[in-house]
Structures are given as structure tokens and as C-alpha cells.
């Protein structure tokens, strides 16, 4: 009788330990998933497709104002990367938003993406990592001068 009780207690302890281990593994997987820095990327061809088809799109140029005025994607808005957090009100939380620049380091535009996504809750942001150089290489149209709208 004591042996059967002892076997049942041991079985329950093993089941509880197994359940705790599975829960711990599930939590680690979820934490690892949340820690991934998944960056939404869009190509210059896709951005041109959106523009050509007059789809709703907000394009944010993260370069300096001077660079923006020299040449930019058609319809782009200038928000220099250093001023990004001070201009959140001008970045919509709905619809497509594409960030681009001519960053010497790809991590700068990814940092801007992460700030908007993680720190401010934006879920509609993508980056065009090839930036203005990729746009120009394809000989896509550009705008220049001071923006009037």
C-alpha cells in the first residue's frame, strides 16, 4: 500500500516537473521571438509600383534638408534622422510608410525603424535600404528644390 502511494506521488512529481519544464521552454521561445529585430524591407521597384499606381503611401526621407532639396523620391517628406523623434506627429500610424536615406551605415535606417516600431508602437513602417542611390541607379524619377506642399 505504501509502495503504491509512493509510486503515485513520484508520478505526480515527474508530471509537475515536466509541465514546469515545458512552460519554461515555451516562455523562452516566446521571449526569443519577441527579441527578433525583424525589419520590413521594400525595394525601389515596389515603391515605384506604389507611386505609379497612385496607392496611398507616405515616403519619409531621413537625409539632411540640403540633400532632400537636391533630389528626392517624388512626394517624399523630409524628416532628417536626427529630428525623427521630434516629428512623430507628421508620421501617420495607418497606411504605408517607407523610410529611406543615403546612410553610410545600414544600421542607421534600421535604428530609425526600431525607434518607431519598438519605442513608439508604429506597425506600418518599412525601409528601403538601397536608399536614394538604389532609386537613382534604376533611373527612376526624382523631385528637387524646396517642397511646396
N, CA and C atoms as an extended XYZ file, in Angstrom:
447
Properties=species:S:1:pos:R:3:atomname:S:1:resname:S:1:resid:I:1 pbc="F F F"
N         0.816       -1.189        0.000 N   UNK     1
C         0.000        0.000        0.000 CA  UNK     1
C         0.862        1.255        0.000 C   UNK     1
N         1.849        1.290        0.860 N   UNK     2
C         2.750        2.442        0.924 CA  UNK     2
C         3.509        2.564       -0.390 C   UNK     2
N         3.866        1.450       -1.002 N   UNK     3
C         4.589        1.444       -2.284 CA  UNK     3
C         3.765        2.070       -3.392 C   UNK     3
N         2.456        1.753       -3.423 N   UNK     4
C         1.591        2.341       -4.452 CA  UNK     4
C         1.453        3.836       -4.263 C   UNK     4
N         1.297        4.270       -3.033 N   UNK     5
C         1.178        5.704       -2.745 CA  UNK     5
C         2.464        6.417       -3.158 C   UNK     5
N         3.592        5.817       -2.828 N   UNK     6
C         4.884        6.390       -3.173 CA  UNK     6
C         5.058        6.483       -4.698 C   UNK     6
N         4.616        5.453       -5.423 N   UNK     7
C         4.686        5.472       -6.887 CA  UNK     7
C         3.827        6.585       -7.471 C   UNK     7
N         2.627        6.758       -6.926 N   UNK     8
C         1.732        7.818       -7.403 CA  UNK     8
C         2.315        9.192       -7.111 C   UNK     8
N         2.851        9.399       -5.945 N   UNK     9
C         3.458       10.676       -5.583 CA  UNK     9
C         4.625       10.972       -6.527 C   UNK     9
N         5.453        9.958       -6.769 N   UNK    10
C         6.588       10.132       -7.690 CA  UNK    10
C         6.093       10.468       -9.093 C   UNK    10
N         5.024        9.816       -9.534 N   UNK    11
C         4.472       10.102      -10.863 CA  UNK    11
C         3.992       11.541      -10.954 C   UNK    11
N         3.307       11.999       -9.915 N   UNK    12
C         2.828       13.385       -9.892 CA  UNK    12
C         3.997       14.367       -9.884 C   UNK    12
N         5.019       14.088       -9.162 N   UNK    13
C         6.194       14.966       -9.118 CA  UNK    13
C         6.842       15.041      -10.498 C   UNK    13
N         6.969       13.905      -11.168 N   UNK    14
C         7.556       13.880      -12.507 CA  UNK    14
C         6.689       14.673      -13.478 C   UNK    14
N         5.362       14.486      -13.406 N   UNK    15
C         4.460       15.224      -14.287 CA  UNK    15
C         4.539       16.727      -14.031 C   UNK    15
N         4.576       17.118      -12.773 N   UNK    16
C         4.692       18.538      -12.444 CA  UNK    16
C         6.021       19.118      -12.949 C   UNK    16
N         7.092       18.381      -12.770 N   UNK    17
C         8.402       18.837      -13.242 CA  UNK    17
C         8.411       18.956      -14.763 C   UNK    17
N         7.817       17.977      -15.441 N   UNK    18
C         7.742       18.016      -16.896 CA  UNK    18
C         6.909       19.211      -17.363 C   UNK    18
N         5.785       19.453      -16.724 N   UNK    19
C         4.944       20.607      -17.061 CA  UNK    19
C         5.687       21.919      -16.865 C   UNK    19
N         6.405       22.032      -15.751 N   UNK    20
C         7.177       23.250      -15.480 CA  UNK    20
C         8.263       23.440      -16.538 C   UNK    20
N         8.909       22.349      -16.937 N   UNK    21
C         9.961       22.434      -17.958 CA  UNK    21
C         9.377       22.877      -19.299 C   UNK    21
N         8.232       22.310      -19.680 N   UNK    22
C         7.593       22.696      -20.938 CA  UNK    22
C         7.165       24.156      -20.918 C   UNK    22
N         6.636       24.622      -19.808 N   UNK    23
C         6.244       26.019      -19.670 CA  UNK    23
C         7.461       26.930      -19.794 C   UNK    23
N         8.543       26.542      -19.178 N   UNK    24
C         9.776       27.318      -19.247 CA  UNK    24
C        10.298       27.391      -20.679 C   UNK    24
N        10.258       26.281      -21.401 N   UNK    25
C        10.704       26.256      -22.790 CA  UNK    25
C         9.810       27.150      -23.652 C   UNK    25
N         8.513       27.070      -23.439 N   UNK    26
C         7.577       27.903      -24.196 CA  UNK    26
C         7.848       29.384      -23.947 C   UNK    26
N         8.120       29.758      -22.706 N   UNK    27
C         8.420       31.151      -22.382 CA  UNK    27
C         9.722       31.604      -23.031 C   UNK    27
N        10.728       30.722      -23.073 N   UNK    28
C        11.998       31.075      -23.710 CA  UNK    28
C        11.819       31.272      -25.212 C   UNK    28
N        11.020       30.422      -25.835 N   UNK    29
C        10.763       30.557      -27.269 CA  UNK    29
C        10.043       31.861      -27.557 C   UNK    29
N         9.038       32.184      -26.749 N   UNK    30
C         8.304       33.430      -26.938 CA  UNK    30
C         9.212       34.636      -26.736 C   UNK    30
N        10.066       34.609      -25.732 N   UNK    31
C        10.993       35.714      -25.478 CA  UNK    31
C        11.968       35.861      -26.636 C   UNK    31
N        12.448       34.760      -27.173 N   UNK    32
C        13.373       34.818      -28.307 CA  UNK    32
C        12.674       35.385      -29.530 C   UNK    32
N        11.416       35.010      -29.724 N   UNK    33
C        10.650       35.527      -30.853 CA  UNK    33
C        10.461       37.033      -30.724 C   UNK    33
N        10.138       37.516      -29.527 N   UNK    34
C         9.942       38.937      -29.303 CA  UNK    34
C        11.232       39.720      -29.477 C   UNK    34
N        12.361       39.081      -29.235 N   UNK    35
C        13.645       39.772      -29.308 CA  UNK    35
C        14.158       39.918      -30.740 C   UNK    35
N        13.554       39.218      -31.686 N   UNK    36
C        13.998       39.305      -33.064 CA  UNK    36
C        13.796       40.720      -33.582 C   UNK    36
N        14.799       41.221      -34.296 N   UNK    37
C        14.705       42.533      -34.914 CA  UNK    37
C        14.312       42.355      -36.369 C   UNK    37
N        13.067       42.050      -36.603 N   UNK    38
C        12.575       41.850      -37.949 CA  UNK    38
C        12.281       43.221      -38.546 C   UNK    38
N        12.944       43.511      -39.646 N   UNK    39
C        12.782       44.797      -40.306 CA  UNK    39
C        12.037       44.571      -41.612 C   UNK    39
N        10.955       45.310      -41.810 N   UNK    40
C        10.199       45.217      -43.056 CA  UNK    40
C        10.943       45.995      -44.126 C   UNK    40
N        11.254       45.324      -45.224 N   UNK    41
C        12.043       45.910      -46.300 CA  UNK    41
C        11.199       46.015      -47.561 C   UNK    41
N        11.383       47.108      -48.286 N   UNK    42
C        10.702       47.314      -49.556 CA  UNK    42
C        11.767       47.724      -50.588 C   UNK    42
N        11.607       47.253      -51.800 N   UNK    43
C        12.563       47.561      -52.868 CA  UNK    43
C        12.179       48.861      -53.576 C   UNK    43
N        13.131       49.474      -54.271 N   UNK    44
C        12.778       50.651      -55.068 CA  UNK    44
C        11.690       50.336      -56.106 C   UNK    44
N        11.740       49.153      -56.690 N   UNK    45
C        10.710       48.774      -57.673 CA  UNK    45
C         9.318       48.762      -57.045 C   UNK    45
N         9.219       48.270      -55.817 N   UNK    46
C         7.919       48.218      -55.140 CA  UNK    46
C         7.421       49.633      -54.844 C   UNK    46
N         8.320       50.497      -54.386 N   UNK    47
C         7.922       51.885      -54.101 CA  UNK    47
C         7.457       52.559      -55.389 C   UNK    47
N         8.184       52.355      -56.477 N   UNK    48
C         7.772       52.944      -57.763 CA  UNK    48
C         6.420       52.394      -58.187 C   UNK    48
N         6.191       51.099      -57.970 N   UNK    49
C         4.897       50.497      -58.284 CA  UNK    49
C         3.781       51.208      -57.510 C   UNK    49
N         4.006       51.436      -56.215 N   UNK    50
C         3.001       52.147      -55.406 CA  UNK    50
C         2.738       53.541      -55.967 C   UNK    50
N         3.819       54.244      -56.293 N   UNK    51
C         3.669       55.607      -56.821 CA  UNK    51
C         2.963       55.600      -58.175 C   UNK    51
N         3.383       54.709      -59.073 N   UNK    52
C         2.775       54.635      -60.405 CA  UNK    52
C         1.291       54.317      -60.341 C   UNK    52
N         0.908       53.514      -59.351 N   UNK    53
C        -0.498       53.121      -59.209 CA  UNK    53
C        -1.273       54.009      -58.244 C   UNK    53
N        -0.648       55.112      -57.864 N   UNK    54
C        -1.273       56.118      -57.003 CA  UNK    54
C        -1.843       55.522      -55.712 C   UNK    54
N        -1.116       54.522      -55.192 N   UNK    55
C        -1.517       53.929      -53.916 CA  UNK    55
C        -1.149       54.864      -52.779 C   UNK    55
N        -1.893       54.782      -51.712 N   UNK    56
C        -1.631       55.618      -50.543 CA  UNK    56
C        -0.284       55.224      -49.939 C   UNK    56
N         0.614       56.187      -49.868 N   UNK    57
C         1.971       55.919      -49.422 CA  UNK    57
C         2.583       57.202      -48.886 C   UNK    57
N         3.211       57.104      -47.739 N   UNK    58
C         3.965       58.227      -47.185 CA  UNK    58
C         5.429       57.827      -47.224 C   UNK    58
N         6.236       58.640      -47.901 N   UNK    59
C         7.661       58.365      -48.037 CA  UNK    59
C         8.411       59.389      -47.193 C   UNK    59
N         9.229       58.906      -46.272 N   UNK    60
C         9.990       59.763      -45.375 CA  UNK    60
C        11.465       59.707      -45.759 C   UNK    60
N        12.017       60.866      -46.114 N   UNK    61
C        13.425       60.996      -46.455 CA  UNK    61
C        14.164       61.403      -45.180 C   UNK    61
N        15.061       60.542      -44.713 N   UNK    62
C        15.767       60.759      -43.450 CA  UNK    62
C        17.084       61.513      -43.613 C   UNK    62
N        17.384       61.960      -44.830 N   UNK    63
C        18.629       62.683      -45.066 CA  UNK    63
C        18.503       64.136      -44.606 C   UNK    63
N        19.584       64.873      -44.736 N   UNK    64
C        19.558       66.289      -44.344 CA  UNK    64
C        18.630       67.062      -45.274 C   UNK    64
N        18.191       68.223      -44.832 N   UNK    65
C        17.310       69.064      -45.638 CA  UNK    65
C        17.984       69.443      -46.957 C   UNK    65
N        19.270       69.727      -46.904 N   UNK    66
C        20.016       70.094      -48.121 CA  UNK    66
C        19.987       68.955      -49.134 C   UNK    66
N        20.261       67.733      -48.680 N   UNK    67
C        20.237       66.570      -49.579 CA  UNK    67
C        18.833       66.342      -50.134 C   UNK    67
N        17.839       66.532      -49.282 N   UNK    68
C        16.441       66.377      -49.681 CA  UNK    68
C        16.099       67.346      -50.814 C   UNK    68
N        16.548       68.590      -50.687 N   UNK    69
C        16.225       69.598      -51.696 CA  UNK    69
C        16.959       69.356      -53.013 C   UNK    69
N        18.134       68.717      -52.950 N   UNK    70
C        18.888       68.437      -54.172 CA  UNK    70
C        18.160       67.419      -55.042 C   UNK    70
N        17.705       66.339      -54.444 N   UNK    71
C        16.922       65.335      -55.160 CA  UNK    71
C        16.352       64.344      -54.158 C   UNK    71
N        15.150       63.921      -54.474 N   UNK    72
C        14.404       63.032      -53.569 CA  UNK    72
C        13.402       62.220      -54.372 C   UNK    72
N        12.835       61.220      -53.708 N   UNK    73
C        11.760       60.466      -54.340 CA  UNK    73
C        10.547       61.385      -54.488 C   UNK    73
N         9.791       61.219      -55.572 N   UNK    74
C         8.595       62.045      -55.751 CA  UNK    74
C         7.635       61.887      -54.570 C   UNK    74
N         7.186       63.011      -54.051 N   UNK    75
C         6.222       63.001      -52.962 CA  UNK    75
C         6.810       62.775      -51.581 C   UNK    75
N         8.121       62.630      -51.490 N   UNK    76
C         8.746       62.359      -50.185 CA  UNK    76
C         8.630       63.558      -49.249 C   UNK    76
N         8.613       63.260      -47.956 N   UNK    77
C         8.628       64.271      -46.897 CA  UNK    77
C        10.007       64.254      -46.246 C   UNK    77
N        10.500       65.399      -45.878 N   UNK    78
C        11.807       65.478      -45.231 CA  UNK    78
C        11.664       65.454      -43.711 C   UNK    78
N        12.245       64.437      -43.104 N   UNK    79
C        12.397       64.389      -41.649 CA  UNK    79
C        13.812       63.857      -41.403 C   UNK    79
N        14.786       64.771      -41.260 N   UNK    80
C        16.156       64.299      -41.017 CA  UNK    80
C        16.201       63.344      -39.830 C   UNK    80
N        17.045       62.326      -39.946 N   UNK    81
C        17.095       61.248      -38.957 CA  UNK    81
C        17.311       61.779      -37.541 C   UNK    81
N        18.076       62.859      -37.408 N   UNK    82
C        18.334       63.431      -36.084 CA  UNK    82
C        17.097       64.092      -35.495 C   UNK    82
N        16.101       64.392      -36.332 N   UNK    83
C        14.883       65.058      -35.884 CA  UNK    83
C        13.675       64.124      -35.842 C   UNK    83
N        13.914       62.841      -36.043 N   UNK    84
C        12.829       61.878      -36.172 CA  UNK    84
C        11.885       61.885      -34.976 C   UNK    84
N        12.430       61.754      -33.779 N   UNK    85
C        11.567       61.662      -32.595 CA  UNK    85
C        10.823       62.955      -32.303 C   UNK    85
N        11.311       64.079      -32.805 N   UNK    86
C        10.617       65.356      -32.611 CA  UNK    86
C         9.507       65.575      -33.630 C   UNK    86
N         9.402       64.703      -34.616 N   UNK    87
C         8.421       64.870      -35.687 CA  UNK    87
C         7.469       63.688      -35.829 C   UNK    87
N         7.231       62.992      -34.750 N   UNK    88
C         6.372       61.807      -34.810 CA  UNK    88
C         4.946       62.134      -35.262 C   UNK    88
N         4.471       63.336      -34.942 N   UNK    89
C         3.096       63.693      -35.315 CA  UNK    89
C         2.898       63.749      -36.824 C   UNK    89
N         3.982       63.936      -37.575 N   UNK    90
C         3.842       64.014      -39.027 CA  UNK    90
C         3.994       62.643      -39.707 C   UNK    90
N         4.164       61.599      -38.901 N   UNK    91
C         4.261       60.240      -39.446 CA  UNK    91
C         2.962       59.507      -39.106 C   UNK    91
N         2.173       59.172      -40.119 N   UNK    92
C         0.885       58.518      -39.844 CA  UNK    92
C         1.053       57.117      -39.268 C   UNK    92
N         0.080       56.713      -38.476 N   UNK    93
C         0.090       55.380      -37.868 CA  UNK    93
C        -0.722       54.376      -38.683 C   UNK    93
N        -1.330       54.833      -39.758 N   UNK    94
C        -2.096       53.950      -40.641 CA  UNK    94
C        -1.607       54.157      -42.065 C   UNK    94
N        -1.791       53.153      -42.890 N   UNK    95
C        -1.321       53.226      -44.266 CA  UNK    95
C         0.154       52.861      -44.360 C   UNK    95
N         0.660       52.855      -45.566 N   UNK    96
C         2.067       52.504      -45.784 CA  UNK    96
C         2.967       53.699      -45.520 C   UNK    96
N         4.058       53.443      -44.808 N   UNK    97
C         5.094       54.451      -44.588 CA  UNK    97
C         6.433       53.804      -44.927 C   UNK    97
N         7.199       54.456      -45.801 N   UNK    98
C         8.506       53.950      -46.208 CA  UNK    98
C         9.569       54.964      -45.809 C   UNK    98
N        10.602       54.472      -45.139 N   UNK    99
C        11.743       55.295      -44.762 CA  UNK    99
C        12.882       55.018      -45.727 C   UNK    99
N        13.590       56.082      -46.113 N   UNK   100
C        14.812       55.880      -46.901 CA  UNK   100
C        15.799       56.974      -46.565 C   UNK   100
N        17.053       56.718      -46.900 N   UNK   101
C        18.094       57.719      -46.693 CA  UNK   101
C        19.252       57.392      -47.624 C   UNK   101
N        20.380       57.913      -47.316 N   UNK   102
C        21.616       57.599      -48.015 CA  UNK   102
C        22.644       57.325      -46.930 C   UNK   102
N        22.198       56.542      -45.956 N   UNK   103
C        23.000       56.297      -44.762 CA  UNK   103
C        24.262       55.532      -45.119 C   UNK   103
N        25.393       56.005      -44.570 N   UNK   104
C        26.648       55.308      -44.816 CA  UNK   104
C        26.652       53.953      -44.117 C   UNK   104
N        25.868       53.852      -43.064 N   UNK   105
C        25.749       52.586      -42.345 CA  UNK   105
C        24.295       52.142      -42.392 C   UNK   105
N        24.075       50.916      -42.845 N   UNK   106
C        22.710       50.394      -42.939 CA  UNK   106
C        22.024       50.367      -41.580 C   UNK   106
N        22.815       50.318      -40.521 N   UNK   107
C        22.211       50.235      -39.187 CA  UNK   107
C        21.477       51.517      -38.814 C   UNK   107
N        21.852       52.655      -39.390 N   UNK   108
C        21.176       53.901      -39.042 CA  UNK   108
C        19.701       53.871      -39.412 C   UNK   108
N        19.387       53.427      -40.614 N   UNK   109
C        17.983       53.371      -41.021 CA  UNK   109
C        17.251       52.278      -40.238 C   UNK   109
N        17.942       51.179      -39.928 N   UNK   110
C        17.325       50.140      -39.114 CA  UNK   110
C        17.067       50.649      -37.703 C   UNK   110
N        17.966       51.478      -37.184 N   UNK   111
C        17.749       52.084      -35.863 CA  UNK   111
C        16.514       52.979      -35.880 C   UNK   111
N        16.357       53.749      -36.948 N   UNK   112
C        15.175       54.611      -37.070 CA  UNK   112
C        13.913       53.760      -37.097 C   UNK   112
N        13.953       52.671      -37.852 N   UNK   113
C        12.826       51.738      -37.919 CA  UNK   113
C        12.500       51.208      -36.525 C   UNK   113
N        13.527       50.745      -35.808 N   UNK   114
C        13.313       50.169      -34.477 CA  UNK   114
C        12.771       51.203      -33.498 C   UNK   114
N        13.235       52.445      -33.579 N   UNK   115
C        12.726       53.506      -32.697 CA  UNK   115
C        11.231       53.685      -32.933 C   UNK   115
N        10.837       53.776      -34.197 N   UNK   116
C         9.415       53.961      -34.496 CA  UNK   116
C         8.595       52.746      -34.080 C   UNK   116
N         9.110       51.565      -34.362 N   UNK   117
C         8.362       50.336      -34.075 CA  UNK   117
C         8.330       50.025      -32.580 C   UNK   117
N         9.503       49.948      -31.959 N   UNK   118
C         9.582       49.492      -30.569 CA  UNK   118
C         9.264       50.589      -29.551 C   UNK   118
N         9.786       51.784      -29.770 N   UNK   119
C         9.609       52.846      -28.789 CA  UNK   119
C         8.287       53.586      -28.936 C   UNK   119
N         7.735       53.614      -30.166 N   UNK   120
C         6.528       54.407      -30.389 CA  UNK   120
C         5.353       53.616      -30.959 C   UNK   120
N         5.508       52.310      -31.130 N   UNK   121
C         4.390       51.450      -31.484 CA  UNK   121
C         3.936       51.483      -32.933 C   UNK   121
N         4.736       52.019      -33.845 N   UNK   122
C         4.352       52.009      -35.253 CA  UNK   122
C         4.414       50.584      -35.789 C   UNK   122
N         3.409       50.193      -36.561 N   UNK   123
C         3.358       48.855      -37.150 CA  UNK   123
C         3.249       48.921      -38.670 C   UNK   123
N         3.311       50.126      -39.218 N   UNK   124
C         3.113       50.314      -40.650 CA  UNK   124
C         4.363       50.850      -41.347 C   UNK   124
N         5.531       50.639      -40.757 N   UNK   125
C         6.777       51.198      -41.261 CA  UNK   125
C         7.583       50.131      -42.003 C   UNK   125
N         8.137       50.521      -43.138 N   UNK   126
C         9.082       49.678      -43.877 CA  UNK   126
C        10.265       50.560      -44.276 C   UNK   126
N        11.379       49.924      -44.571 N   UNK   127
C        12.533       50.692      -45.032 CA  UNK   127
C        12.908       50.283      -46.444 C   UNK   127
N        13.486       51.243      -47.160 N   UNK   128
C        14.042       50.978      -48.477 CA  UNK   128
C        15.559       51.094      -48.301 C   UNK   128
N        16.222       49.973      -47.963 N   UNK   129
C        17.641       50.026      -47.606 CA  UNK   129
C        18.563       50.511      -48.717 C   UNK   129
N        18.169       50.363      -49.979 N   UNK   130
C        19.022       50.840      -51.064 CA  UNK   130
C        19.033       52.358      -51.149 C   UNK   130
N        18.063       52.995      -50.488 N   UNK   131
C        18.027       54.442      -50.411 CA  UNK   131
C        17.965       55.135      -51.750 C   UNK   131
N        18.361       56.406      -51.712 N   UNK   132
C        18.308       57.225      -52.920 CA  UNK   132
C        19.255       56.682      -53.993 C   UNK   132
N        20.366       56.085      -53.583 N   UNK   133
C        21.311       55.524      -54.569 CA  UNK   133
C        20.661       54.421      -55.391 C   UNK   133
N        19.943       53.529      -54.739 N   UNK   134
C        19.255       52.459      -55.456 CA  UNK   134
C        18.196       53.009      -56.389 C   UNK   134
N        17.506       54.052      -55.952 N   UNK   135
C        16.482       54.703      -56.764 CA  UNK   135
C        17.120       55.300      -58.021 C   UNK   135
N        18.224       56.024      -57.831 N   UNK   136
C        18.906       56.682      -58.950 CA  UNK   136
C        19.540       55.679      -59.913 C   UNK   136
N        20.070       54.578      -59.379 N   UNK   137
C        20.670       53.553      -60.238 CA  UNK   137
C        19.665       53.004      -61.233 C   UNK   137
N        18.427       52.972      -60.831 N   UNK   138
C        17.369       52.450      -61.709 CA  UNK   138
C        16.815       53.535      -62.630 C   UNK   138
N        17.350       54.739      -62.492 N   UNK   139
C        16.919       55.884      -63.306 CA  UNK   139
C        15.433       56.195      -63.112 C   UNK   139
N        14.943       55.991      -61.889 N   UNK   140
C        13.569       56.352      -61.554 CA  UNK   140
C        13.491       57.866      -61.382 C   UNK   140
N        12.306       58.449      -61.570 N   UNK   141
C        12.178       59.906      -61.488 CA  UNK   141
C        12.440       60.442      -60.079 C   UNK   141
N        12.951       61.666      -60.036 N   UNK   142
C        13.203       62.339      -58.768 CA  UNK   142
C        12.589       63.725      -58.800 C   UNK   142
N        12.415       64.291      -57.634 N   UNK   143
C        11.977       65.675      -57.486 CA  UNK   143
C        13.155       66.429      -56.871 C   UNK   143
N        13.134       67.753      -57.014 N   UNK   144
C        14.191       68.567      -56.429 CA  UNK   144
C        13.634       69.927      -56.047 C   UNK   144
N        14.442       70.724      -55.374 N   UNK   145
C        14.032       72.043      -54.931 CA  UNK   145
C        13.276       71.981      -53.614 C   UNK   145
N        12.892       73.148      -53.148 N   UNK   146
C        12.117       73.227      -51.909 CA  UNK   146
C        10.732       72.645      -52.162 C   UNK   146
N        10.275       71.853      -51.232 N   UNK   147
C         8.943       71.241      -51.381 CA  UNK   147
C         7.891       72.284      -51.036 C   UNK   147
N         6.862       72.384      -51.855 N   UNK   148
C         5.839       73.416      -51.665 CA  UNK   148
C         4.584       72.912      -50.978 C   UNK   148
N         4.398       71.596      -50.840 N   UNK   149
C         3.144       71.130      -50.212 CA  UNK   149
C         3.313       70.728      -48.803 C   UNK   149
